[in-house]
Amino acid sequence: MLCRRSASRRMRWLGCYRLGPMWKAVLVFVVIAFAGQLLGVLFNKSWVQPERPRSLFSISSENGQVPPQGSCRPHTHVMFLKTHKTASSTVLNMLYRFGEEQGLRFALPVGYQFGYPLPFIAQRVKGYRGPHVAEFDIMGNHMRFNKPEVEKVMPADTFCFSILRDPVALAESSYAYYKNVAPAFRRAKGLGDFADNPRKYYDPRLRNNHYARNLLWYDFGLDHNANFSLALAKRGEATVRRNFRLILLSEYFDQSMVLLRHALCWPLDAVVSFSLNARQQMPKGRSGWVGKAAAPAPLALTEEQRQKLREWNALDWHLYQAFNRTFWAEVERFGRAQMETEVILLRSRREILARVCLRDGGQPVEASRIRDKAIRPFQSGLVKILGYELQPGLDNATKEACLRMIRPEIQYKDLLDLRQFPRAQQPPGPAVAAGGAAVRRDPLSSRTGEHLGESIERDWDRTILVRNQSIQQVDSKGKLR
């Protein structure tokens, strides 16, 4: 017997006589459960379930996870009109990162742009099956804005925003990037030559000349060739105000990110970024860019030429001035002192992440110097597009988080596309199998003027989106992570 007689009365209520074997089973079960919990604590449960990759928001400090003050809820339905040459690639990277972290669904183009320069239509979204059949969360690739068609794709509560840039700086960047794409730029000897007499070179009937006049106005879906009048300019401004809840300025990027983070109720790290798709600046003392084929025209402008470019892009100049005033009114409402505090916090956080993530102090480098071919930026135009190298020796979780911040736009879009539509992928060709971006190539076509050795990116309707002669660089982008 398990119980002595002296204890029989005290133990009888426990059923010790009848339930001895059951108590043994219970005791064994309790011991096993306790041992399992103890082992789980000791080994972080890594043998029970896989640990999720560490979020970007967890690197170095918990401060980056702090959302704006108040009881706001993060916006997860977001549409960004990605205007050209305005630091918009950096903004898109933030949307990609946040959406990937949160498991959101992206409205992605069939190619790399939504049929640009044609006006956007909903059918250009991959996976679109009709108005609101399968709602998307985030949209941000290049398009020519068309509100009714965007509303077919995005939910009714979508937060729409965009970004502007001073038209003179925009013209300089556009000339450097689209010199061989826009006929008006191609014909001019230099940007100053174009500014002196733009009508001499500009023909509105020629494809891709929209890059040479009122490019912002065009991207917002407005008539960029219309003759300027104050009434017309104000109507266009009012249209933009109706369609977009926030307009940022690339010249005040950090202040823009503070306003954006509070408007979206996102954590700080969601808007901390490294400048992407930046172009190499002209060395001092040089009159022009030097390439293998020829010396491209100089980009320097006199003050008179700068004023002429404002007049040539008068619709854009009106838009920029109007939303510059609005921007600083928003800053006043936010509070100047609070803005200064948050800009300091954002810049400090960027410096921390740069030290953690980037080699050589975080300075951007030429694509050819980047050892990891998977993160080399796509090259186009007269100038070199710079990228970043990761700090060596990072642990896997930190490396993945840092990689999200520097992954170029084309490679990031391919990665999200592969994850969102795994069954829709075609068997990879040599370039894709090697980790290259899924860029369509036509080896030659004498009828269209395309030459052997060129890399052609086409949209689904076969319109040429990007022409690049650096086929080796495109083909050698390493394995996407």
MOBELMO-V746412 format. One record per pair of residues at least 24 apart in sequence whose ideal C-beta (glycine too) atoms are under 6 Angstrom apart, sorted by the first residue. I is the first residue (numbers start at 1). J is the second residue. D is the distance in whole Angstrom. If there is no record, write none. Layout:
((I J D) (I J D))
This chain:
((53 397 5) (53 400 5) (54 397 4) (55 101 6) (56 269 6) (56 401 4) (56 404 6) (57 267 6) (57 269 5) (59 356 6) (59 401 6) (60 352 5) (60 356 6) (64 268 5) (64 269 4) (64 349 6) (65 267 5) (67 265 6) (67 267 5) (68 262 5) (68 265 6) (72 265 4) (74 265 5) (74 266 6) (75 159 5) (75 264 5) (76 104 6) (76 137 5) (77 137 6) (77 155 5) (77 157 6) (77 158 4) (78 138 5) (78 159 5) (79 139 5) (79 154 5) (79 158 5) (79 160 5) (80 140 4) (81 145 5) (81 162 4) (82 140 6) (82 142 5) (83 162 6) (83 163 6) (83 216 6) (83 219 5) (84 215 6) (85 170 5) (85 173 4) (85 174 5) (86 163 5) (86 165 4) (86 250 5) (87 250 4) (87 253 6) (88 163 6) (89 276 5) (89 277 4) (89 409 5) (90 273 5) (90 275 6) (90 276 5) (92 140 5) (93 276 6) (94 271 6) (94 273 6) (95 138 5) (95 140 5) (96 412 5) (97 404 5) (98 270 5) (99 138 5) (104 137 4) (104 138 6) (105 136 5) (105 137 5) (106 138 5) (106 416 6) (107 136 4) (107 139 4) (107 153 5) (108 417 5) (109 141 5) (110 460 4) (111 459 4) (113 141 6) (113 142 4) (113 465 6) (114 141 6) (114 143 4) (115 459 5) (116 142 5) (116 143 6) (116 144 6) (117 144 6) (117 210 6) (119 144 5) (119 146 5) (120 144 6) (120 146 4) (120 149 5) (121 149 5) (122 149 5) (122 152 4) (122 153 5) (125 153 5) (144 221 6) (145 220 5) (145 221 4) (146 221 6) (147 243 6) (159 245 6) (160 244 5) (160 245 6) (161 244 6) (161 246 4) (162 244 5) (162 247 6) (163 248 4) (163 250 6) (164 216 6) (164 249 6) (164 320 5) (164 323 6) (165 250 4) (166 320 6) (167 313 4) (167 316 4) (167 317 5) (168 306 5) (168 309 5) (171 309 5) (172 299 6) (174 211 5) (176 381 6) (176 382 5) (176 383 5) (177 381 4) (178 211 4) (179 381 6) (179 382 5) (181 208 5) (182 208 5) (182 209 5) (182 211 4) (182 212 5) (183 209 6) (184 209 5) (184 212 4) (185 212 6) (189 297 5) (190 297 3) (190 298 5) (191 299 5) (192 301 6) (192 305 5) (195 305 4) (195 308 5) (195 309 5) (198 312 5) (214 313 5) (214 315 5) (214 316 5) (216 316 5) (216 319 6) (217 315 4) (217 316 5) (228 314 4) (228 315 6) (233 315 6) (233 318 4) (237 322 5) (247 323 4) (249 327 5) (254 343 5) (254 346 6) (258 342 5) (259 330 6) (272 349 5) (272 350 5) (274 405 6) (274 406 6) (277 385 6) (278 364 6) (278 386 5) (279 383 4) (279 385 6) (280 383 6) (280 384 4) (280 386 6) (289 382 5) (296 382 4) (357 391 6) (357 402 3) (358 388 5) (358 391 6) (359 389 4) (359 391 5) (364 388 6) (373 476 5) (373 477 5) (373 478 4) (374 435 6) (374 477 5) (374 478 4) (374 479 6) (374 480 6) (375 406 6) (375 407 6) (377 408 4) (378 410 5) (379 470 5) (380 468 6) (410 437 5) (411 437 6) (411 480 6) (414 438 6) (415 480 5) (431 475 5) (435 477 6) (435 478 4) (435 479 3) (435 480 6) (436 475 5) (436 477 5) (437 477 6) (439 474 6))
